[in-house]
Amino acid sequence: MRLFARCLAAIAAAAMFSAVAQDKPEETLAAVIAVQAKILPNARSAESLGTQRRGSGALIRDGYVLTIGYLVIEAEAIQLTGADGRTVPATVAAYDHASGFALLRVVGTLNARPLALGDSAALAEREPGLVIPAAAREAPTLVQVVSRRPFSGSWEYMLDSAIFTYPPVADWSGAPLIGARGELLGIGSLIVPDAGAPGTQSPGNMFVPVDLLKPILEDLIAEGRRRGPARPWLGVNTDELRGHLFVSRVSPEGPAERAGLRAGDIVVAVSGEHVSTLAEFYRRIWERGGAGVEVPIRVLQGAQLRDVSVRSIDRVDYFRPSKTY
């Protein structure tokens, strides 16, 4: 507890904030929740993510814990453990692929007060923060924001302004990024080799900004998803290399595989427009409309150019129905 208070004091001094959380550090720690998920045995995500997943989350409202979605997608059972060691079950209240967030509904009571949602847009480079994984709740890591920039993931995922921090934290999955006032600023998603800037050797973590949650939170609680049509999803993993987009994997039985795409293909164009970056690729797909639209793609397979039409779907529909959803 004293280490936590010292870290908060260091943040407050570095950022010249009013460190309200120093007065009640135990309340901030208590809002950090351990998340453990047992995944369906035939889950489509089991090969890449495993069937036993552990991470963290943050209590953001009475009865609701925010975490990163890949921890609980296709979950058969979820257990939450608070700072007092008490464990209660939870269900998946909502999953949002666009942000990567999952919202868990607590079945029972956690002995904690919710964290306030901070202003992650105001978090600038060089500003400090605390990363508090549930597995190291009493020994939080003091980090610094080393870059704020767009992020494109190979799995049809993109953020306009992700938060990158240094030094790297090992237990990053779902770990809360906390500001000097004890407010929640982001949720841990990845460990990356280039936190400082693309192409650099600067390991760190990527956090999903909590500002992405604010406009959709009420929808997630009421409907289990954000309002409006879902983004079209193809089920293709693509790597950006030397100005080319290489297909590294297609999801088994997914839209891309059914259309004839395969690992090793090079994506050349979408809707007749050339693409050379992941951001261009995704924007061309998403601008065609909601899930279910046909997406015309030109690929290079071996030495042959081929035009394929991929019937997109909602990504959530690809996964096995969760007993907790």
Order of alpha helices (4+ residues) and beta strands (2+ residues): alpha-alpha-beta-alpha-beta-beta-beta-beta-beta-beta-beta-beta-beta-beta-beta-alpha-beta-beta-alpha-beta-beta-alpha-beta-beta-alpha
